[in-house]
Amino acid sequence: MSPFLQRWALRLLLPALLLPLAGCAASSDVSTSYNASEDQTLFETDSIRITRGGSGLGSSGEQVMYVKGQAECQGKNCTPDSVRILLSSATRNVSWLDYDNVTISTDSWSRTWNNVSTREDPELVGIGEFMRLAMPTAEFRQLLQSRGMSIQIGSTDINLSFSQMRPLREMMVAMTPGQYDSTDDVANGENEEDVV
């Protein structure tokens, strides 16, 4: 084959060869798995990392928390009745581990949970899940219509921006195919500036 034809063949084939790789590079922030032996579907977001500045907590002084959405239902093509928001600490000795009450609020919605600590021994200050918050799916949908949300644990406020809430919106889409469109959310269609 002549060098000219080789170049043209390469130009035509290269995009076709790279296209499948582009699909592999894109990843979702939500996983859906079905357990056939229990006839149960689990929806779960990746952990959303939230950081707060601070002092005296290691070299950077940064406090790290993770927020994760999770829901399950019976059957293969089912819609969960409720959603859980899991809060995990990635930093030792932070004030939010001393509380077992939490309030999540947005510009138009608020809810408080009491006695929701999942720590087995409150005396142990460590890393891992420390709260599990359950709410009906309809209430979760209301939460997602905001431009951001605030999680208050004791006197500590942790804010999630609209863009940080994306995995939670993606989970709602996965849980309710055809019923929920994240383009309906208040912030979507407007300037996606992060507001809390």
Secondary structure, DSSP 8 states (H G I E B T S, - for coil): --HHHHHHHHHHHHHHHHHHHHHHH---SEEEEEETTTTEEEEEE--EEEEE--SSSTTT--EEEEEEEEEEEESSS---SEEEEEEEE-SSS-GGGG---EEEE-SS-EEEE-S-B--S-TT---SEEEEEEEEEHHHHHHHHTSSEEEEEETTEEEEEETTTTHHHHHHHHHHSTTT--GGGSTTTTS------
